[in-house]
Every structure is written in structure tokens, then in C-alpha cells.
Amino acid sequence: MRLALYCDFVVDRIRPLQLVILTQPGELDWAENLYLPLSGPFERFEPEQFDDRIGVSVLLEDLVLKREEDEELGIVLPNLTQRHPGADIGLLIVQIADAEEVLEYKWGERLIENGWIE
């Protein structure tokens, strides 16, 4: 699994807009939640890297937060399989704004400030 950020110029500087998760067939357990680290570094993702993968949007209601030693952003994968039954999903796309709503802080700003974007 690869974690990447799609960034673009917004108002006055480059900002992360989407978290992109690229997966291989059989890599995820679609009956479980997928938890992701919040610290990077994350590689930069360019639109040309989409290839022919089937991508799905992760909606706000698909996101959960795991608050333990290290906070992790979770994706409720069963929700995705219900919306896209039988699809060979290889790309998950999370809007940074949705992640920030769940996290209750400006995660995109932290990514930039802490140098977690390669």
C-alpha cells in the first residue's frame, strides 16, 4: 500500500487536497477498518499515476478516528464494498477537508509545517 498526497496551488501556496491510497489486489481486508498513520512523509501524487485503477471516493461518513498512543485516521472499508459491490478497487481518495473534520484540526497545515510531504 502506498500513501500519497495530491497537492495543488490554492490561494497563496501549495496545499494538500487529497490523501490517495494505492493498493494491490488482495492487500486489504474489506470486512475491516483500515487505519492510516497521520505523520509522513507522504509522497506527492500526480494525476498521471491513476493508471487504469478503479478509484473510489471515501466519504466523510466512512472516516473514523482511533485515539490511542498515536492517532490514526480510519476508513470503514465495509461501507465502500456496500456502495461498490464487486468492484476491483485499487485507489481510495480521501478529501483532506473531510479528514480535518474528523480529526478536528488542520491536518493539511501540519503536513506542510512538519515537512511530512516529500
RABELPE-V761167 format. One record per backbone hydrogen bond with DSSP energy under -1.0 kcal/mol. CO is the residue of the C=O (numbers start at 1). NH is the residue of the N-H. Records with the same first field share a line. If there is no record, write none. Layout:
CO: NH  NH
This chain:
2: 22
3: 43
4: 20
5: 45
6: 17  18
8: 15
10: 12  13
13: 10
15: 8
17: 96
18: 6
19: 94
20: 4
21: 92
22: 2
24: 27
29: 32
34: 75
36: 73
42: 118
43: 5
46: 49
47: 50
50: 53
54: 90  91
56: 93
59: 62
60: 63
62: 76
64: 74
66: 72
72: 66
73: 36
74: 64
75: 34  77
76: 79
77: 81
78: 82
79: 83
80: 84
84: 87
87: 89
90: 23
91: 56
92: 21
93: 58
94: 19
95: 99
96: 100
97: 101
98: 102
99: 103
100: 104
105: 107
106: 110
107: 111
108: 112
109: 113
110: 114
111: 116
112: 115
116: 42
